[in-house]
Amino acid sequence: MMLQDGSVQLLCLTANSGVPLFTRGASKQLPFSVIGSLNGVHMFGGGQAVVLSSCETDRGCVVWRVFQDSVMLIAVSGGGQNGTLGAGRREQEHHLRRLLENVWNCMVLVLGQDELTNVRNVERLKKDLRSCYRLIDRLLEGRPEGTLGNLTHCADCLLPPEPALLREALVGFTEAAGSEFGCLMIHGRITAATDKWWRLAAQEMVLLSALTHLLSTSGSTSCDYPVFLPQGSPTVAHRLLRFQLLLGLDVCVLCGPSPSLQQAERELVGRFWSPLVEVLRGCLAVSERCLPGSVSLRPDVLALLLINQESRRSVSCVQPHTNPPSNDSPAPSKARCWELIRLFYIFASTRYFSQDESPALTPEERAKRGDTLQEDYTQGFPHQPLQCYLVTEDCKCFGLQTPQHQLYLLTPLSVPTFALRSVATQTLSSIITSTGF
């Protein structure tokens, strides 16, 4: 495959002529002859009325997808991790399909659909696409600690200690800016949002969160950024106004031509948010845990990911842990826990648990999109698995599914396997009872 294990390279070409638009990802780029071959084999299949969506090699995986008959995206993986939760074929394919969909939506978010589908000048489009690179690179990294939305297609959330006060201030601030779309974010996680913001497509919320976090790390305290909504408004731009209230804490508004950035910053920011400085600091204090103090987690929970399937929101965290007794295996590091919870989500969701992102799609439409990722043997049963567990070299994993929620949990190896279900149900009950999530 010419790529190192674990590396991913993204190729973007025009769908009709195969002209390369950009490549991102792996430091060692694929030769032009290989890129041409990947495009050529896809075009050959199309000429034979065959849609080539993916293939597996001895060391990796390739996934193709054409968007709007205009842009072809190809993701090439050079393999993955080894071990029980290592990336097998199905997991790699799942990850790459999500990546391609996210990258296309990112391009629409920044440039708009018209510029991508009505290509008049390829060289100009190449230059315009450079404005997407930082966000695309962030998606390719795929592992910013604390955010899993690019994988789950659920909005990453932080559950604050005093949500009512924050929402009241946010609604007032948003209405004063002449909008109904407002959001408060901490390190890229939604802390409070207006009703209209929650009604955005889940992928739009994920990308807006990623873009806001990227802008907040650029060093500016405010910005006025044009964005298109990939599903809600792919051809008409909106203004994304972002203001930094505290370091790592931003408030955003999607609005029209007015107010100006300077006017909103001068007249609205201090008026609505100065009285809540201590409340905002209290939110920052729980930013790593993402759960209010009213939620009591068991000490044997290393990490968790909780998804509300109805609202397409999620909350995730890694708990600080102390050194175990000498006779126990050491607990995995924080970074390793984030990696393991990602891998366990992919493992369980591609084998056992449903992913009802597009319930209106027929099986034929899902097949066309490539959404046939569950194990074949599960499709012949009339019931849906509700629980699963896995024991690895690092920890034990347990997944729990209810009609509304999915919970993915990591525990130390010292926790008895028969107790995993009890740990999971207690954790789920504690969060829902305290927060209503």
HELIX and SHEET records of a PDB file:
HELIX    1   1 PHE A   32  GLY A   47  1                                  16    
HELIX    2   2 ARG A   89  LEU A  111  1                                  23    
HELIX    3   3 GLN A  113  THR A  117  1                                   5    
HELIX    4   4 VAL A  122  LEU A  129  1                                   8    
HELIX    5   5 ARG A  130  CYS A  132  5                                   3    
HELIX    6   6 TYR A  133  GLU A  141  1                                   9    
HELIX    7   7 GLY A  149  THR A  152  1                                   4    
HELIX    8   8 PRO A  163  ALA A  176  1                                  14    
HELIX    9   9 ASP A  195  TRP A  198  1                                   4    
HELIX   10  10 ALA A  202  SER A  216  1                                  15    
HELIX   11  11 LEU A  261  ALA A  264  1                                   4    
HELIX   12  12 GLU A  265  VAL A  269  3                                   5    
HELIX   13  13 GLY A  270  TRP A  273  1                                   4    
HELIX   14  14 SER A  274  LEU A  276  5                                   3    
HELIX   15  15 VAL A  277  ALA A  285  1                                   9    
HELIX   16  16 LYS A  334  SER A  349  1                                  16    
HELIX   17  17 PRO A  363  ARG A  369  1                                   7    
HELIX   18  18 ASP A  376  GLY A  380  5                                   5    
HELIX   19  19 THR A  417  ALA A  419  5                                   3    
HELIX   20  20 LEU A  420  THR A  435  1                                  16    
SHEET    1   A 5 PRO A  20  GLY A  25  0                                        
SHEET    2   A 5 VAL A   8  THR A  14 -1                                        
SHEET    3   A 5 VAL A  71  SER A  77 -1                                        
SHEET    4   A 5 CYS A  61  PHE A  67 -1                                        
SHEET    5   A 5 SER A  54  GLU A  56 -1                                        
SHEET    1   B 6 ALA A 155  ASP A 156  0                                        
SHEET    2   B 6 ARG A 313  VAL A 318  1                                        
SHEET    3   B 6 ALA A 303  ASN A 308 -1                                        
SHEET    4   B 6 HIS A 405  THR A 411 -1                                        
SHEET    5   B 6 LYS A 396  GLN A 401 -1                                        
SHEET    6   B 6 GLN A 387  VAL A 391 -1                                        
SHEET    1   C 5 ARG A 189  ALA A 193  0                                        
SHEET    2   C 5 PHE A 181  ILE A 186 -1                                        
SHEET    3   C 5 LEU A 249  CYS A 255 -1                                        
SHEET    4   C 5 SER A 233  LEU A 246 -1                                        
SHEET    5   C 5 SER A 222  LEU A 229 -1                                        
END                                                                             
